[in-house]
Amino acid sequence: MIQEKEIRNAVVNYLAGEQSLDEFEDWLAQRSWNMHLDSEPSAQDLVGKIELALAEYSNGHKSERELRNELRSLVETCRVVIGSASNVTMTTAFSSSEIRPSQVFDIRISEVFS
């Protein structure tokens, strides 16, 4: 089983230069083998998008810069579902807002790799 959080962390490690592309690809191949049997759909979807980007790079359809930009875009946004019996207040450095139970929203972390 592989979790979406692990995948995102591995992508961040590659983007930060803590892992080579070969090391990242090897890690992903090992950890995602048979993931369709026991991993969450969100993790499967993320790996599918990463594998597509890697294939496009390997086949010469993307430069490494384009690959890095695409991988960055995959980890900049994460989907969050608030599943509470009552409304929740979410506060950031910029605003505060009330969120209804089971509301789905995306969080974009655009400053991480600037």
N, C-alpha and C positions, 0 to 999 in steps of 0.2 A: 504494500500500500504506500502510495506517495500522496502527500498533502500539498495543496496549492501553495501554502506558506513556504514549504521546502523548495518548491520550484521557483517561486519569486526570489527567495534568498539566493539560490544558485545563480539566477540571472543577474541579480545585483552584484554578486561576487565577480562574475565575468566582466560586467560593465565597469566595475571599480578596478579592474586589473589584477584582482587577487587570484584569478584562474585564467589559464589560456583558453582559447576557443576549443582546442582539442580536448582539454581536461573537462570543460563544460559539456561537450558533446558526449564524451565517454560516461560522465556522471549521469546525464539525462538518459542515455540508452540503458544503462544498468538499472536505474531507479524506476524507469517507466515501463520496463518489460512486464507484460501481462497486467498492466494497470487497469485494463478494462474489467478485470475480475473483481477488484476490491476498492478502487479509488472513486472519489466523488466526481460527478460529472463536470464540475467546474475545473478540477485538476486535469481531467482528460481533455477538456476543451483548450485549456492553456497549453498543454503539451502539444496538442495538434497544431496550434498556431505557431509555436516555437519550431516544431519540426518542419512545417511548411517554409518558414523563413530560412531555416538552415539549409533546406533542399534548394531553395532559390539561390542562396549564396553559393552552395557547392556546385551548382550547374552554371554559375557565372551570370545569373540574371540579376544579382544584387552585389554591390560592393560591400566590403566589410563595414564601411561607414553606414550604408543603408541598412545592413543587418543590425548593427548596434542601435540605430535609431528605431527600428521596428521593435526590437526587444525592449528598449527603453519604454516605448509607448505601451507595451503589454504589462509592464510592472508599475507604470505611473498611476494607473487607475485600478482601484479594487472595488468590488461590489459589496455592499454591506446591507444586511437585512436586520432591522430592529424588530425583535419579537417580544414585546413587553405587553403586559396587561393594561398598562396606562401609557399616556404620552411621555416621551422622554425629551429633555432639553439637551441639545447638542451645542456646545460652545467651542468656538475656535478663536484664534487671535483676531479674526476679522469680524465675526458676527456670532449671534446666538439665535437659534431657531428651535421651535417645537416640532417634534417628529411624531407622527401618528404610529400606533402599533402596526407591525408588519409592513412598514413602508420600506421600499427598496430605493437606495440611492447610491450613486457612484462618488467615490472620493478620488480626486486627482492630485497627485503629488508631483507637481511640475517643477519644483525647485530642487529635487533630489540630486540630479546629475548636471546641473548647470555649471 
